[in-house]
Amino acid sequence: MRRRAWDNRKAIDAFIAKKAEIDTMLTRIAKLSEDHFGADPDKVNWGDVGTLEDHARNLRRITDAAFKEGEHAE
């Protein structure tokens, strides 16, 4: 019984650490978005659009998996 509680504590600690890592990434992305992802809004070009398309595609994979949408829909 004691080993199981220890294993669970390690899992909880790892989960909390990974959640903190994700929270940090989300905060950074939100700040970057507020700054137009580093693009000058008056000088946006198709390369900027392509970069955002790539970011959106990657984030969509994550949100689809998290919310069971898209290819992850049940």
C-alpha positions in Angstrom: 0.0 0.0 0.0 2.8 2.4 0.8 4.5 1.9 -2.5 1.2 2.7 -4.4 0.8 6.0 -2.5 4.5 6.9 -3.3 4.0 6.1 -7.0 0.8 8.2 -7.1 2.7 11.1 -5.4 5.3 11.0 -8.1 2.6 11.0 -10.8 0.9 14.0 -9.1 4.2 15.9 -8.9 5.0 15.1 -12.6 1.5 16.2 -13.6 1.7 19.5 -11.7 5.2 20.2 -13.2 4.0 19.4 -16.8 0.9 21.6 -16.3 3.1 24.5 -15.1 5.2 24.0 -18.2 2.1 24.2 -20.4 0.8 27.2 -18.5 4.1 29.0 -19.2 3.9 28.2 -22.9 0.3 29.5 -23.1 1.2 32.7 -21.3 4.1 33.3 -23.8 1.8 32.6 -26.8 -0.9 34.9 -25.5 1.7 37.7 -25.1 3.1 37.0 -28.5 -0.4 37.2 -29.9 -0.9 40.6 -28.3 2.1 41.7 -30.2 0.8 40.4 -33.5 3.2 37.5 -33.3 6.1 39.9 -33.9 4.7 41.2 -37.2 4.2 44.8 -38.0 0.5 45.1 -38.6 1.1 47.6 -41.4 3.7 45.4 -43.1 2.1 42.0 -42.9 3.1 39.8 -45.8 2.2 36.3 -47.0 5.2 34.8 -45.1 3.6 36.1 -41.9 0.3 34.5 -42.9 2.1 31.2 -43.6 3.7 31.3 -40.2 0.4 31.9 -38.5 -1.2 29.1 -40.5 1.5 26.8 -39.2 1.0 27.9 -35.6 -2.8 27.5 -36.0 -2.4 24.0 -37.4 -0.2 22.9 -34.5 -2.5 24.5 -31.9 -5.6 22.9 -33.6 -4.0 19.5 -33.2 -3.6 20.1 -29.5 -7.2 21.6 -29.0 -8.7 18.8 -31.2 -7.1 16.2 -29.0 -7.9 18.0 -25.7 -11.5 18.6 -26.6 -12.0 15.4 -28.7 -12.8 17.4 -31.9 -11.7 17.0 -35.5 -10.0 13.7 -36.1 -10.2 13.0 -32.3 -14.0 13.3 -32.3 -15.8 10.3 -30.8 
